[in-house]
Amino acid sequence: MTEETKTLSFDIMEIMEMIPHRYPFLLVDRITECVPGKYAKGYKNMTMNEGFFQGHFPNNPIMPGVLQLEAMAQCSAPILMTMPEYKGRLTLYAGVDGVRFKNIVRPGDRFDMEIEVTKVKGPICKAHGKGSVDGKVCVEADMTFAFK
C-alpha cells in the first residue's frame, strides 16, 4: 500500500495541528478515515454546551445549517493537508453549491460527515459532502475550496 492510498485517522490534537480553528469554532472531533487526495470521514459530538444551541433556538435547539457546512469543510481539510504539496497551507471556502438540508441536528447527536474530493486543479479543490445523524442525511453540498 502506497502512502497516497493508506487510510489514516486523526484525533482532536492532530486535527488542531492541521487547521487553525479553536473553540468555539472547532467543529470536528475526530477523523475516522482519510485517504489523502480522495476522501475523509469524521464526526462532531453535539452537546447542549455548544454555544449556538443557546440561541438557535432556546426552546428548540437546532445546529445552524451554516455550521453544518463549516463542520464539513473542517472535516475535508485533512484530505489534502496530508499531501506534501498542500501541507501547512490554509484552506478557505470559495463556494458552496447544491446545498440541501434534509434533517435537523440536535444536542446529543453525533453528526457524521463524509467528504469526497471530486476535482483538484492547482489551488482549487471541489468536493461533495454529506452530513448525517443515525444514518439519516441532514445536509448535502458541493463545496469549492481555495488554498492560500
C-alpha positions as CSV (number, residue, x, y, z in Angstrom):
1,M,0.0,0.0,0.0
2,T,1.5,3.3,-1.0
3,E,1.5,6.4,1.2
4,E,-1.2,8.0,-1.1
5,T,-3.6,5.2,-0.6
6,K,-3.0,4.5,3.0
7,T,-6.1,5.1,5.3
8,L,-5.4,7.5,8.1
9,S,-7.3,8.7,11.2
10,F,-6.8,11.7,13.4
11,D,-7.8,12.6,16.9
12,I,-8.6,16.1,18.0
13,M,-5.0,17.1,18.8
14,E,-3.8,16.0,15.4
15,I,-6.7,17.9,13.8
16,M,-5.7,21.1,15.6
17,E,-2.2,20.7,14.2
18,M,-3.8,20.8,10.6
19,I,-6.4,23.5,10.9
20,P,-6.3,26.9,12.8
21,H,-9.9,26.6,14.3
22,R,-10.3,26.5,18.0
23,Y,-13.2,26.6,20.5
24,P,-15.9,27.6,20.0
25,F,-15.4,27.2,16.2
26,L,-13.7,23.8,16.0
27,L,-16.5,21.7,14.6
28,V,-14.9,18.3,14.1
29,D,-13.9,15.9,16.9
30,R,-12.3,13.1,15.0
31,I,-11.4,12.0,11.5
32,T,-12.1,8.2,11.5
33,E,-10.9,7.6,7.9
34,C,-8.9,9.6,5.5
35,V,-7.3,8.6,2.2
36,P,-5.1,11.5,1.1
37,G,-6.4,13.1,-2.1
38,K,-9.6,11.0,-2.1
39,Y,-12.0,11.2,0.9
40,A,-12.4,11.6,4.6
41,K,-15.0,10.6,7.2
42,G,-15.3,12.2,10.6
43,Y,-17.7,13.4,13.3
44,K,-18.7,16.0,15.8
45,N,-20.4,15.1,19.0
46,M,-23.2,17.6,19.8
47,T,-23.8,18.6,23.4
48,M,-26.1,21.2,24.9
49,N,-23.0,23.0,25.9
50,E,-22.4,24.2,22.3
51,G,-22.9,28.0,22.3
52,F,-25.0,28.0,19.2
53,F,-27.7,25.8,20.9
54,Q,-28.2,28.6,23.5
55,G,-29.7,30.9,20.9
56,H,-30.7,28.7,18.0
57,F,-33.4,28.2,19.2
58,P,-33.7,28.4,23.0
59,N,-36.8,26.1,23.3
60,N,-36.0,24.0,20.3
61,P,-32.2,23.7,19.9
62,I,-31.0,23.0,16.4
63,M,-27.5,23.2,14.9
64,P,-27.5,26.1,12.3
65,G,-27.2,24.9,8.7
66,V,-24.2,27.2,8.0
67,L,-22.3,25.5,10.9
68,Q,-23.1,22.1,9.4
69,L,-21.4,23.3,6.2
70,E,-18.5,24.6,8.2
71,A,-18.1,21.3,10.0
72,M,-18.0,19.5,6.7
73,A,-15.3,22.0,5.4
74,Q,-13.2,21.3,8.5
75,C,-13.6,17.6,8.0
76,S,-12.4,17.9,4.5
77,A,-9.1,19.7,5.3
78,P,-7.1,16.5,6.1
79,I,-7.9,15.1,2.6
80,L,-5.3,17.4,1.0
81,M,-3.4,18.6,4.1
82,T,-1.9,15.1,4.3
83,M,-0.4,15.5,0.9
84,P,3.1,17.1,0.7
85,E,2.1,19.8,-1.8
86,Y,-0.7,21.1,0.5
87,K,0.8,20.5,3.9
88,G,0.7,23.6,6.1
89,R,-1.4,25.7,3.7
90,L,-4.6,27.5,4.7
91,T,-7.9,26.2,3.2
92,L,-10.7,28.6,2.6
93,Y,-14.2,28.2,1.4
94,A,-14.5,29.5,-2.2
95,G,-18.1,28.4,-2.9
96,V,-21.0,26.1,-2.0
97,D,-23.5,24.8,-4.5
98,G,-26.5,22.5,-4.4
99,V,-27.0,22.7,-0.7
100,R,-29.9,20.6,0.7
101,F,-30.9,20.5,4.3
102,K,-32.9,17.3,4.9
103,N,-33.0,16.8,8.7
104,I,-32.0,18.6,11.8
105,V,-29.0,18.1,14.2
106,R,-29.8,18.4,17.9
107,P,-27.9,18.2,21.2
108,G,-26.9,14.5,21.9
109,D,-26.5,13.7,18.3
110,R,-23.3,12.5,16.6
111,F,-23.0,14.5,13.4
112,D,-21.2,12.1,11.0
113,M,-19.6,13.6,7.9
114,E,-18.3,12.1,4.6
115,I,-16.4,14.2,2.2
116,E,-15.2,13.0,-1.3
117,V,-12.9,15.0,-3.5
118,T,-14.3,15.3,-7.0
119,K,-11.6,17.5,-8.6
120,V,-8.3,19.2,-7.7
121,K,-6.7,21.7,-10.1
122,G,-3.9,23.8,-8.8
123,P,-5.0,25.7,-5.7
124,I,-8.7,24.8,-6.2
125,C,-10.4,21.7,-4.8
126,K,-14.0,20.6,-5.4
127,A,-15.7,18.1,-3.0
128,H,-19.0,16.6,-2.3
129,G,-20.0,16.5,1.4
130,K,-22.7,14.7,3.3
131,G,-23.6,15.1,7.0
132,S,-25.9,12.7,8.8
133,V,-27.2,11.6,12.2
134,D,-28.1,7.9,12.8
135,G,-27.8,7.2,9.1
136,K,-30.3,9.9,8.1
137,V,-28.8,12.6,5.8
138,C,-29.1,16.1,7.3
139,V,-27.2,18.1,4.7
140,E,-25.5,17.6,1.4
141,A,-23.5,20.1,-0.6
142,D,-20.9,20.5,-3.4
143,M,-18.1,22.6,-1.9
144,T,-15.2,24.5,-3.5
145,F,-12.0,25.3,-1.6
146,A,-9.1,27.5,-2.4
147,F,-5.6,27.2,-0.9
148,K,-3.6,30.1,0.3
